[in-house]
């Protein structure tokens, strides 16, 4: 299982579409994801003080796009998804509260 943090608004747009493309995908070229042990650090570093966030639980085996684990912050390997998130890979959507 991997995870992606996004806003409720972003997640809600295009809900009828088969794929979810986060707002920053075009700029980044991939979708930032994290493992379970990385969720807390990602929340703290990048989303501190933000409201209206959701955590998407993604079943890796169901993802259609290429998934690569690459070195990133603090020389940790993070999962990066090179394509949209197919909605059938999202097994749970959890509201994030700080």
C-alpha positions in Angstrom: 0.0 0.0 0.0 1.2 3.5 -0.8 -0.4 6.9 -0.1 -1.0 10.2 -1.8 -2.0 13.4 0.1 -4.2 15.9 -1.8 -6.9 18.4 -1.1 -10.6 17.4 -0.9 -11.3 20.0 -3.6 -8.7 18.5 -6.0 -9.9 14.9 -5.3 -13.5 15.9 -5.8 -12.9 17.5 -9.3 -13.5 15.1 -12.2 -14.8 12.4 -9.9 -16.7 10.9 -12.9 -13.3 10.4 -14.7 -11.6 7.0 -14.5 -8.2 8.6 -13.6 -7.2 11.2 -11.0 -4.6 13.8 -12.0 -3.4 16.1 -9.1 -3.0 19.8 -9.8 0.8 19.7 -9.7 1.2 16.7 -12.0 2.0 18.7 -15.1 4.6 20.8 -13.3 6.3 17.9 -11.5 6.0 15.2 -14.2 5.0 12.5 -11.7 2.8 12.1 -8.7 4.4 12.2 -5.2 3.4 9.3 -3.1 4.7 7.9 0.2 4.8 4.7 2.2 3.0 4.2 5.4 6.1 5.1 7.5 6.6 8.3 5.5 3.1 9.8 5.8 3.7 11.6 9.0 6.9 13.3 7.8 5.3 14.3 4.5 2.3 15.8 6.3 4.6 17.8 8.6 7.0 19.0 5.9 4.6 19.9 3.1 1.1 20.3 4.5 1.5 21.8 7.9 -1.4 24.2 8.7 -3.3 23.2 5.6 -6.9 22.1 5.9 -9.3 20.1 3.8 -6.8 17.3 3.0 -7.4 13.7 2.2 -5.1 10.7 2.2 -5.6 8.3 -0.7 -4.8 4.7 0.1 -3.5 3.2 -3.2 -3.2 -0.5 -3.9 0.1 -0.8 -5.8 -0.8 -3.9 -7.7 -3.8 -2.1 -9.2 -2.0 1.0 -10.4 -1.9 1.4 -14.2 0.9 4.0 -14.4 4.6 3.2 -13.8 5.7 3.3 -10.2 9.3 4.0 -9.3 11.0 4.3 -5.9 13.4 7.1 -6.2 15.8 9.0 -3.8 14.3 12.2 -2.6 14.2 14.2 0.7 16.8 13.1 3.3 18.1 10.4 0.8 14.9 8.4 1.4 13.3 6.5 -1.4 9.8 7.7 -2.2 7.3 6.1 -4.6 6.7 8.3 -7.6 3.9 7.5 -10.0 4.6 8.4 -13.7 1.0 8.8 -14.8 -2.4 9.4 -13.4 -3.9 7.5 -10.5 -6.6 5.2 -11.8 -9.5 5.5 -9.4 -10.0 1.7 -9.1 -6.6 1.6 -7.3 -7.9 3.9 -4.6 -9.1 1.5 -1.9 -9.8 4.2 0.8 -10.0 7.9 1.1 -9.3 9.2 4.6 -9.7 12.8 5.9 -6.6 14.2 7.4 -6.8 16.3 10.5 -3.8 18.0 12.1 
